[in-house]
Each structure stands twice: as C-alpha cells, then as structure tokens.
C-alpha cells in the first residue's frame, strides 16, 4: 500500500470513528502488536480447547473460585498451554524502548 493510499485510508477511518483522531498512532500500533501476540498465543490451543476454555470461564463467571477443583485444574492446564509468561515477556520486549534482561522477561533458565 502506498503512503498516500494509507493516509487516505486513515483519514477515512478517522471520519467514521471521531475518537480515533485523539489517539496517537503509536498507541494504536502498540495495541495492534499486543493483539497479534495474544492471537499467536491463543492459537497454541486447538479449536476444541479454545471452546472449552471459554466454557470454563463462563461457568466460573470469570472467577476461578466458582469452579470445582477438577474444572480449576483443567482451566489451569489450558492456560499453561498458552504460555502466559512468554506472552508477557514478548510483549515487554517488543514495547520497551530499551533492551530488557532475558531473565526478567522469561524467568530463570530451565534445568537450574
């Protein structure tokens, strides 16, 4: 997409969504980056696992304590499969203006 076409598309979108004019472009890019990272981590689950994850969250109404111990274990296993620590580490690494220590981002090395 050429720069002029991109500019026209942004101008058209700004007319449709008035609040878009007030949001800095860098914040929009950062939000888009986070959405893409979250999508990549959610894609680590099969479609059936994603449906089950949503069902468990609905059953518990967003609170883990509302689930039975078996459901809590199942939910924990599904969440662990998405690697939330890696998601947070990657997000911090991509959005930080300075390099961050890998230990801080991803935890201690395995095997220690």
N, C-alpha and C positions, 0 to 999 in steps of 0.2 A: 504494500500500500504506500503510495507516495505521501510525502509530508503534507502536501496541500489537501489531498483527499482525507487524510487523518484529521487535519484541522477542521475541515468541513463536517466530518462525522461527529467530532467532539462538540462543535458549535450546535449541530442539530440536536444532539443528546442534551446539551445544556438548556435548550429551549423547551424540551419535553419535561425535564426534571429541574425546576428552578433552583433547588438547593445544591445541585451539582456545581453551580458557579462558585459557591462558597467553599468547596472542599478542594484543598490543594492537590494537584496532580500526583505529587509524590506519596501522599497518604493513600490515594486510590491505587497506585501501583503496589504499595506495601500490602494493602488489603487483598489485592488480587494475588499477590505472591503467597500470602498465607492461605488463601482459599485453595490454590493449586497444591500447596504442600499437604493440606488436610485431605484433599481428594486423593492424592497419592497414597497416603497412609490408610485411608478408608478402603482403598482398592485392594489392600492386602487381605481383606476378608472376602469370602465367596458371597454371591448374592443371597444365599440362604442364611449365612452367618450375619450379614447386614440386617436382613429382615428380623432375625432372632434378637439381635442387639436392640433394634428399635422396639420390638415387642417387650423385651425385658425392661427397658427404660419406661415404657408406657405403663407396664404392670406396677412398677415401683413408683410411678409418678415423679420420676426424677430424683428419688431418694433411695439410696441403697438399703437403708434400714427397713424399708417397706417390703423387701423381698425375703423369701425364705432363704435359709443357708445354702441350699442347693442352687437356687437361682443366683445368689450372690457369687458363688464360685464360678458359675457359668458366665456371668457378666464379667467378672474379673479376668477370666481366660480370654474372652473375646476382646476386651480392651487391651490386654497384654499383647495380643497378636498384632494390634495396630502400632505397637511400639511408641507410646506417647512420649517417652523420654527423648527418643531420637527426633520426634516431631518438634519438640520444644527446642532441642539443641540446634537443629537445622534452621528453624525459624530465627533463633537468636543470631546464628552465624550469618544468615542472609541479610538480616535487617540491621546488624550492628555496623557502625561506621569504622570500628577498629577490630582487628583480629582478636578473638577470644580464645583462651586456653581450651584445648580439646577435652581435658579432664572436666572442666566446668560445664561444657556443653553436653558431653556424652557419658559422664561418670568415669569411674575407675576402669582400667583395662580388665578384661576377663582373665581369670587364672591367677589373680593375685590373692 
